[in-house]
Amino acid sequence: MASTRATTVPAAAAAPSAARQLLSDYLELTKPKVQSLLLLTTVTTMLVAGSPSVGLILLTCLGGYLAAGGAGAVNHWYDRDIDLAMARTADRPIPSGRVSPRAALIYGCSLAAASFVLMSLTINVLAASLSFSGFLGYVFVYTVWLKRRTPQNIVIGGAAGAVPPLVGWAAVEGSLSGTAIYLFAIVFFWTPPHFWALSILMKEEYAKVGVPMLPTVRGEQETRKQILLYTVLLYAVTQLPFCAGGMGAIYLVSSLVLGGLFIAGAVRLYRRADRQSALKLYLFSLAYLALLFAAMVADAKI
């Protein structure tokens, strides 16, 4: 009798543990860390565009998360072979065997479909279509077409990650404007220096699996040069909202200061050519985008 109880207790304890692991794995498929920045640009853009209700913000965030999460899950499915070969990604849900490739693909496509239906019915078709275009761009343009073929993969494919400001604006206004396009362009030009700084740190892993990231194909020196070039281009693009009359003094000062710091970090990386400078620039790029979009909200509301 005692033996039966001893066997039953561990089995009962294992069930919730397995369920938690399964939920954790399906959450990981949606790439929640990546999502945080996408949602930030969505919400801040909505606040710049107008005065959306809390309900509208939550629905837009949910729809955006479903679409981007679906793209992340399909990306996990497609890249399962190279994920298995890299130490950093070998324990992801699919290569580890905890989630089957078929289940991940169905899951990703279902999330994207749910996003389109939800946003079409509760927000508007334009916002739903833009969000779905981000899903298609990330899956087919970046993941399937470009990632394994060209070192310019992140430049062209990065457009998918720049869609959230368009979605946020369309959710509030029901249309797009010049300011919305400028915000899209800011995220678009921010993506290469942000991601290339990270790719310098992971150069060996990308080379191991044959993914032609810029540092593995053209070398770190050329990558550092391109990072500096795109950082300067980003600085110029961030001035467009003010020049067009869409932003005021708070945004202008913030964009000048943040842009100057970003360029200084890129110059330091170009001169020193060390991993520490690459890591610092990567981490700063995350704070840069968050602070820049926060400055837009402050400019619009104060």
N, C-alpha and C positions, 0 to 999 in steps of 0.2 A: 504493500500500500504506500509506504513511504517512498519507494522507488518510483511509483507511478506519479506521485506528486512532484518529485524532483525532476522528472522528465517533462511534465506538463508546464511547469513554471518557466524554464528556459525557452520552450517553444512559444509560449504566449508572449514572452518578452521579445522574441526574435521577430514576431509579426509586425509590431509597430515600427521596429528598427528598419525592417525591409521596406515598409511603406514610406518611411521618411527618406530613405535612400532613393526610392523611385521618384518621389516628388522632387527631391533635390536634383536628380539627374535630368528630369524634364524641364525644370527651371533653368538648369545650366545650358540646355540646348538653346534657350532663347537669348543667351549671352547678356545677362542682366547688367554686367559692368559697362558694357558698350551702350546699353539702353539708357543709362543714367544721363549721359551727355546728350543723347538724342532728345530725351524728354525735357531736359533743361532748355534746349534751344526752342523746342515746341512751345513750352509754357511762357517763356520770356517773350517770344514773338507774339503770342496771343495778347499779352499784356501791353505790348507796344502798339498792336493793331487797334485795340479798343478796351472795353471793360467787360470781358466775358464773365458769365456766371460761373460759379464753382462747378455746377453740373456740367456745363459745356467743357470746361477745362478737363474734368475727370473723364468724360466720354472721349475727348480727343486724345488724351494720354493713353487710355485703354486701347482705343483703336490703333494708335501709333505703336504701342507696345506689341499688340497682336501681330501687326504687319512685319515690324522689324524682328520680332521674336520668331515668326515663321521663317523669315529669311535666314536667321541665325541657325535654325534647326536644319533647313535644307543645306546650308553651308557645312554643318557638321556631317550630314549624310554624304555630301559629295567629296569632302576632304578627308574621309575616314581613313584612306590609305596613307596619306602623308602624316595625318595625326598620329597614327600608330608608330610611325618611324621616328617621331621626335619625342624626346624625353619630356618636354614641356607639355605636350598634349596627349601623351599615350594613355593617360588615365581618364580621358574624357569619356562620356557615357557610351559612345558607340565603339571606339577601338578597345575599350576595356571589356566589352561584351555585356554590359549591364542593360543597354537598350539596343534593340535590333535595328539595322539600317532601314528596313521597310517601315517599322513603327515610327522612326524619326522623320522619314519623308512624308508619311501620311499626316503626322502631327504638324509639321511645318506648313504644308499646304492647307490644312484645316484652319490653322491660326490665321493665315492670310485671307482665306475665304471669309472667316468670321469677322475679320477686321473690315473688309469691304462692305459686308451686309450691315454690320453695326453702324458704321459711319454714314452709309447711304441713308439708312432709316432714321438716324437720330441727329445727324449734323447736316451734311449736304453731299451731293454726288461729287463735286469738285474735290473736296477734302479727301473723300474716300478714294477717288481715282489717283490723286497725287500720292497718297499713302501706298496704294497698291503698286504704283509705278516705282516707288522706292524698293519694294519687295522684288519686282521683276528686274530692276537694275542691279541690285546686289546679287541676286541669284544667277541671272543669265549673262549680264554684261561683265561683272567683276569675277564671280566665282567660276563660272563655266567657261567663259570666253577669254578673259584677259589674265587672270591670276597666274596661270601656268605657261603663258605664252610671251609676255612682254614685261620689261621692267617699268613700263608706264602704266601698269595695271592699277596702281593706287591713284594715279592722276585722273584717268578717265572713269574708273569704277567708283572713285570717291564721290561722284555726283549723287550716288544713291544715299550716301550719308548726309548730303546737304539738303535733302528734300524736307526734313521736318519743319524748318521755318516756313516753307511754302504751305505745308499742311496746316500749321498753326494759323497763318494769316487767312487762308481760305476758310477755315472753320469759323473765324470771327466775322470776316467781311463777306464771305460768299463769292469772292473774286480775288484776283491778284493785283498787285500794284508794283511800281518801280522799287519801292522800299523793300518789298518782299523779295524781289529778284536780287537786290543788293545783299540781303542777308543770306540768301542761297549762295551767292558768289563768295561771301566771306568764309563760310564753312568749306566751300569747295577749294579755295586757295589755302585754307588752314590745314587741310588734310595731308597734303604731301610732306611738308616739313615735320608735322606731328608724327606721321607714320614712319618716315624715313629715319628719324632719330631713333625710333624703336627698332627698326630693321637693322641698324648698325649693331645694336646690342645682340640681335639674334641672327647675325650674318651666317654663322657656321651651321645653324639648324636649317635655315632656308637652303643653303648650298647642299646640305646632306640629302634633302628630298627633291632637289632640282627645281625649286620655285625661283624664277628669275627676278628676285627683288633687286633693286638698284645696286646695293652694295656688293652683291654676289656677282653681278654681270659687269658693272662698270667700275667697281672698286669704291673704297671708302672716300677717297679724295674727291671723286666726281660727285658722290652722294652729298658730301659736305658742301660742295659748291652749289648743287641744286637746292639744298636746304636753304642756303643763304639767299639764292635768287628768289625762291618762292616766298621767303619771309619778307623780302622787300616788296614783292608783288602784293602780298597780303596787306602790308602796311598801306600801299596805295589804294587798294580796293576798300579798305575800311574807312577811307576818307569820303567815299562816294555818297553814303547816306547824308552826311553833313552838307556836302557841296550841292546836293540835290534838294536840300531844304527839309529832309525828312527827320533830321536829328539836330539837337542844339549844342550848347556849350559844354554841358556835362559829358555828353558822349564824345565830343571833339577832344577835350582834354584827356579823357580816359583812353581813347584810341591812340592818341599821340604817345602817352606815357607807356601804355602796354605794348604798343608796336615798337617803340624804341627799345624796351627791355627784351622783346623777342629778337629783334635784330642783333642786339648786343650779345645775346646767348648764341645766336647762329654764328656770329663773328668769332666768338670764343671757341666754339666747336671747330670752325674752319682752321683756326690758328693752332690750337692745341692738339687736335686730332686724337683725343683720348675717350675712353668709354664713360668716364665720369661726366665729361661735358655733354656727351650724348644723352645720358640719363637725366641730367639736370634740365636739358632743353626739352626732353620728352615730358617730364613732370611739369615744367613751367607751361608747356603748350596746353595742358589740361586746364590749369588755373587761368590761363590767358583767355580761352574761349568762354569759360564760365563768367569771368569778371567783365569781359567785353559785353556780353549779352545782358548781364546784370546792370551795367552802365546804361544800356539802351532803355531798360525799364525805368531806371531812376530819371533819365532824361525826359521820358514820356510822361511820368507821373508827378514830377516835382515842378 
